[in-house]
Amino acid sequence: IVNGHLKDLTSDQRADCFVFDDSLYSRTGYKKTELTAKVFDHVSMTYKKGFRMMTMGWTDGSSFVPIASSLLSSKNDQNVIGTTKKIDKRTIAAKRRIMAQSKGT
């Protein structure tokens, strides 16, 4: 997508790169939201309730195009606040829940 469509829209003098961003996605109605966790916010240096939102995107310095994103919860069961369901591990939903509880790296 980047090489086929977006490279033609910018000049060759601009440096472009891929950006990985790990932002806090705060959630207020967290008690019934599945896999909500206590997440450390590096900006305010406190724990907040919600998810970490890992986003990969392309930028040329003035525009940003998100390519992929995922919501990450905590791997530690003591930090998980929201409900967890017993599910069939063969489904796509189970694979997403396992990915949400894995490390961000």
C-alpha positions as CSV (number, residue, x, y, z in Angstrom):
1,I,0.0,0.0,0.0
2,V,2.8,2.4,0.9
3,N,5.0,1.8,-2.1
4,G,2.1,1.4,-4.5
5,H,-0.1,4.4,-3.6
6,L,1.3,6.7,-0.9
7,K,4.9,7.2,-2.2
8,D,3.6,9.0,-5.3
9,L,1.8,11.5,-3.1
10,T,4.9,12.7,-1.2
11,S,8.2,14.1,-2.5
12,D,11.5,12.1,-2.5
13,Q,13.2,14.7,-0.2
14,R,10.9,13.7,2.7
15,A,12.1,11.0,5.0
16,D,9.4,8.3,5.7
17,C,9.3,5.7,8.3
18,F,7.2,3.2,10.2
19,V,6.1,4.1,13.7
20,F,5.1,1.8,16.5
21,D,3.0,3.5,19.2
22,D,2.0,2.1,22.6
23,S,-0.7,4.4,23.9
24,L,-3.2,4.1,26.7
25,Y,-6.8,3.5,25.8
26,S,-8.7,4.5,28.9
27,R,-12.0,2.8,29.5
28,T,-14.6,4.2,32.0
29,G,-17.2,1.4,31.8
30,Y,-14.7,-1.2,32.6
31,K,-16.5,-3.6,34.9
32,K,-18.3,-5.5,32.2
33,T,-15.7,-5.1,29.5
34,E,-13.7,-8.2,28.9
35,L,-10.0,-8.2,29.7
36,T,-9.9,-4.6,31.0
37,A,-6.8,-4.2,33.2
38,K,-4.9,-1.8,35.3
39,V,-2.4,-0.2,32.9
40,F,0.5,2.1,33.8
41,D,0.2,5.5,32.1
42,H,3.7,6.8,31.5
43,V,2.5,10.4,31.0
44,S,0.8,10.8,34.4
45,M,2.9,8.1,36.1
46,T,-0.3,6.5,37.5
47,Y,-2.2,3.3,36.9
48,K,-5.5,3.7,34.9
49,K,-8.1,1.3,33.9
50,G,-8.3,0.3,30.2
51,F,-6.1,-1.2,27.6
52,R,-2.8,-0.5,25.8
53,M,-3.3,0.2,22.2
54,M,-0.4,-0.9,20.0
55,T,-0.5,0.8,16.6
56,M,1.8,0.4,13.6
57,G,1.7,3.2,11.1
58,W,3.5,4.9,8.2
59,T,4.5,8.6,8.3
60,D,6.3,11.0,6.1
61,G,6.6,13.7,8.7
62,S,3.3,15.5,8.0
63,S,0.8,12.7,7.6
64,F,0.2,9.4,9.4
65,V,-1.5,6.3,8.1
66,P,-2.4,3.6,10.6
67,I,-1.6,0.1,9.2
68,A,-2.3,-2.3,12.0
69,S,-3.5,-2.0,15.6
70,S,-4.3,-4.3,18.6
71,L,-5.6,-3.8,22.1
72,L,-3.4,-5.3,24.7
73,S,-4.4,-6.3,28.2
74,S,-2.3,-7.5,31.1
75,K,-0.7,-10.9,31.3
76,N,-0.9,-10.8,35.1
77,D,-4.3,-12.1,36.3
78,Q,-4.2,-9.8,39.3
79,N,-4.2,-6.7,37.1
80,V,-7.2,-7.9,34.9
81,I,-10.4,-6.3,36.2
82,G,-12.9,-7.1,33.5
83,T,-14.6,-10.5,33.1
84,T,-13.0,-13.4,31.3
85,K,-15.0,-16.1,29.5
86,K,-14.2,-19.7,28.9
87,I,-14.0,-20.1,25.2
88,D,-13.0,-22.6,22.5
89,K,-9.3,-22.1,21.8
90,R,-9.8,-22.9,18.1
91,T,-11.8,-19.7,17.3
92,I,-10.4,-16.4,16.1
93,A,-11.8,-14.7,19.2
94,A,-9.7,-17.0,21.4
95,K,-6.6,-16.2,19.4
96,R,-7.2,-12.5,19.8
97,R,-7.7,-12.9,23.6
98,I,-4.4,-14.8,23.8
99,M,-2.7,-12.1,21.7
100,A,-4.2,-9.4,24.0
101,Q,-2.6,-11.1,27.0
102,S,0.8,-11.5,25.4
103,K,3.8,-9.1,25.7
104,G,3.7,-6.0,23.5
105,T,7.1,-6.7,22.0
